[in-house]
Amino acid sequence: LSHRALKDLATSLRAGLLTVKDVAKVDLVGQQDEKIYLEFSTQKVAALGLDVGTLSQALQAQNALTPSGTVDAGPER
């Protein structure tokens, strides 16, 4: 099985185990983060009229996390 399929199976099993009486917590150990590798030909990118730096900036902008804001309620935030 792929890592993704194993993670999905483990998540399903975890959900089932949490329905068992007196089971309060189930930890998944050994998970691997998903990664995407992008490989491209600089010649093909140049032929499309793109710059590698521009392509990199566009990808970074897609993955940017922006804070949604905060609420101050007295001493709590």
C-alpha positions in Angstrom: 0.0 0.0 0.0 1.1 3.6 -0.6 1.8 5.8 2.4 -1.4 7.7 1.6 -3.5 4.5 1.6 -1.9 3.4 4.9 -2.7 6.8 6.5 -6.3 6.5 5.3 -6.6 3.0 6.7 -5.0 4.0 10.0 -7.4 7.0 10.3 -10.4 4.7 9.7 -9.1 2.2 12.3 -8.5 5.1 14.7 -12.1 6.3 14.3 -13.4 2.8 15.0 -11.2 2.3 18.0 -12.4 5.6 19.5 -16.0 4.2 19.6 -14.8 1.4 21.9 -15.9 1.8 25.5 -13.2 3.3 27.7 -11.0 4.2 24.8 -10.3 8.0 25.0 -7.3 8.5 22.9 -5.6 6.8 19.9 -2.3 8.2 18.6 -1.0 7.6 15.1 2.8 7.1 15.3 5.2 7.1 12.4 3.2 9.2 9.9 5.1 10.6 7.0 4.3 14.0 5.7 3.2 14.2 2.1 5.6 15.9 -0.3 5.3 17.0 -3.9 8.4 17.3 -6.0 8.3 19.5 -9.0 10.8 18.8 -11.8 10.8 20.8 -15.0 13.0 21.5 -17.9 14.4 25.1 -17.9 14.5 25.0 -21.7 10.7 24.2 -21.9 9.9 26.9 -19.2 12.0 29.4 -21.2 10.2 28.3 -24.5 6.9 29.2 -22.8 8.2 32.6 -22.0 8.3 32.1 -18.3 11.1 32.8 -15.9 12.1 30.2 -13.2 12.0 32.9 -10.6 8.5 33.9 -11.6 7.4 30.2 -11.5 8.9 29.8 -8.1 7.2 32.9 -6.7 3.8 31.8 -8.1 4.2 28.4 -6.3 5.2 30.1 -3.1 2.3 32.4 -3.2 -0.1 29.5 -3.6 1.3 27.9 -0.4 1.4 31.1 1.6 -0.4 31.1 5.0 -2.0 34.3 6.0 -3.2 35.0 9.5 -7.0 35.4 9.7 -6.9 37.9 12.6 -7.4 38.0 16.3 -10.1 38.9 18.7 -9.3 40.6 22.0 -11.8 40.0 24.8 -10.5 41.6 27.9 -7.4 39.8 29.1 -7.9 36.9 26.6 -6.9 36.9 23.0 
